[in-house]
């Protein structure tokens, strides 16, 4: 039943229209990605959604419109709104990726994303060494300082690690790479924990990250890119080994 499918995903919804819309999007997005609704399991009608979420038609329509923009839904004449296959989803949307990471763990998803990081972050480090400003370099150094402090039990190691990678992307001064920051932050919250677990350590190596930061601060562009590539390749190799997948060049 449609109502039963929604039941497991509904939570507390506020009265504010925008908050309610966002809550419905998150609720239904997770339901679609975790296959509570599929092409075979009918997506609820507008009337059913209004009733379930105690929402007006405009609010529900806006939520469905947002999910459609993310590639999860498609409105068809006389067929109603239908769920799209994963191949149609916008995997570069942080919401979609977050929902996917919340379903049954898939190491292949993390492997694929780490491959994307291999294509982007070494170049970002190279550009950061070449074009970053003083404040941007300080942000990178500050992130390393937080990682070192976390080694002493002071502060959050995960947040510091994520902060380093975000700071490097920002320091690339490439507008497209900067757009990648939300996606990186979303995925690193899952992948860092996994790779550290596979490596048998409580947190990532501040020393290895500092080697990248040093090259950026010193303006050694090629070296910064090489060191960032080595850093991410190490994480990729751990994931491939853990997933019993062949290693890649």
N, C-alpha and C positions, 0 to 999 in steps of 0.2 A: 504493500500500500504506500501511496505517496506520502501520506501524513506520517506513517511510521518511519519512513526513510528520513524525513526532515527531523523527526522527534529527537534523534540522537545527536543532531548537530545544533539545534537551537540553544541559545543561551539567554542572558539578560539583555534586553534591548531597550535603549533609552527613548525618550519622547522627541528629542531633537531630530529633525528630518535628516540632516546630513549624517549624524551619528548612527541613526537607524539604517540608513542606506548602506553605510560602510559595514555595519554589523551583518546585514543581510548578505552583502557581497562576500564577506569573509566566511559566513556560515555555508552558503551555497557553493562557494568556490571549493572549500574543503570537501563538501559532500560529493561534488563532481569528480574531483581529483582522486578521492578515495573510493570512487565507484559506487556510491550510494545511488547515484543516477548515472545511467549510461545510455548508449543508443538503443539498448534493449529495454532498459528500465525507464519508463516515461518520466520526463521532467514535469513538475507540477504546473498546473495552469495558473494564470494570473490571479484568478479568484481564490484558488487554494493557498497561494502565497500570501495574499492579503489577509486571509483568515488566520493562517498560521502565525504570522508575524504581527498581527494587529496593525497593519500598515495600510496606507492609502494606495490607490492605484498608481498615482504619479511616483511615489517612493519605490514601489515594486518595479515599475517600468524602468526607473533610473538604475536600479540594481541590476536588472537583467541586461540593460544596455551596456553597463560597465563590464559585465561578464562576457558579453558578446564581443566587446572591443578587445578582450584578452584572449579571444579565440575559443572560449569554452562552450559557447552557445551559438546557435544559429536560428533565426526566426524565419519560418517558412509559411507561405500562404496556405491556409487550410490544413497545415500539418502542425501548427503551433510552434513552440520553441523546443528545439531538440539539442541534445548534448553532442558536441563535436569530438572526434577521435583525438588522441594525444598529438598526432602529427599536425593538427591544426592549432594547437595551443601556442601562445606566445611565451616560449620558455625563457625569454630574456626579461619578462616581467617579474619583478621581485616577489609579487604576491603569488603568482603561479608557481614559481620555484619554491617558495616557502611552503605552499600547500603540498607540493610534491615531496618535499623533504619530510613532511609530517606523516606521510603514509608509510607503509611497510618499507623498511630500510632497503635501499637499492644502491649497492656499491657502484654499479654501472653509471648511475646518475652523477655521483661524485667524481668518477673517473672522467666522464665526458666534460664536466665543468672544469676540472683541473687541466684538461687539455686546452680549454679556452684560455685559462689563466696563463698557460705556457706561451700562448700566442700573443698575449697582451702585456702582462706585467714586466717581462724582461725589457720590452721596448719602452714601457713607461719609465723604468729605472734609468735606461739610457738617456731618455729625454730629460728626466729630472736632473741628471748630472750636468746636462748641457744648458737647460733653460730655467731651472728653479730659482725662485727669489730667496732672499735671506729668511723671511718668515716661513716659507715653505720648507726650507732645509731645517729650520729649528723645530718645525712640527715633526719631521722625521726623527731627528735626534731626541726630541722629547718622548716619542713613542718607544725608542730604544731604552731610554732611561726608565720608563715604566715597566718594560720587560725585565730589565735588570733588577728593579725593585721587587717585582713579582717573584724573582728567583730567591729573594730574601724573605719571602712570605708577606710582602707589603704590596697590596693592590691586587687587581684582577689581571691575571696573565692573559686570558682570552681577549679581554677588551684591549689590552696593550698590543697584542699581536695583530688584531684586526685594525687597530689604529695606525700601525706601521704601514700596512698594505694600502689603506685608504690614503694616507699621507703621501705615499709614493705616486699613486694614481693622480691625486690632486696636483702634485708637483710636476707632473709631465706637461701641464699646461696645454694638453690636447683635449679639446671640448668633448670628443667622443669617448676618450678614455675616462674622463671625469664622470660621464654618464654611467659608467660601469661600476661606480663605487657602491651603489645600493645593492646591486646584484652580488658583488664580492662579499659585502658585509653579511648578507643573508646566508650565503652558502658557507662562509668560513665558520659561522657559529656551529655548523654541523661537522664540516670536514676537519677542522683543527683538532677537535676532540677525538675524532676517529683516528687520524694519523698519529697523534700523540699516543693514543692507546696501542696502536699497532707497533709503534716504535718502542713502547715500554717506558715512556717518560711522562711525567705529570704535566709538562708544558714544553712549548717549542724552545729551541735554543736561541737565547738572546745573542750569544756570540755570533752565530751564523747570520742572524738578521743584521747585526752591527757591521759585519763585513760588507753587506750591501750598502748600508747607510754611509759607511766611511768612504766608499767609492763615489757615492753621489755627492757627498759634501766636498770631497777633493776634486770634483769635476772630471773624474775618470769615467767617461761615458761608456766605453766598450766594456770595461771591467765591471761596472755597475750592472750592465745587462747580463753579462756572463754569470755573475754571482747570483742575481735574482733567478736566472734560469736554473742554476744548480739547486737553489733553494726549493723551487717549485717541482723540479724533476725528482728531488728526493721524496716529496710528498706523493707524487704520482707513482713512483716505483713502489712505495709502501702500499698504496691502494691496489695496484696491479697484483702484487704478491698476495695480499690478503684476499683478493677476489679470485685468485688462481687464474689470472689472465696473463697472456704472454706479454713480456715487456716490449716497449716500443722505442724506436729511434728518437 
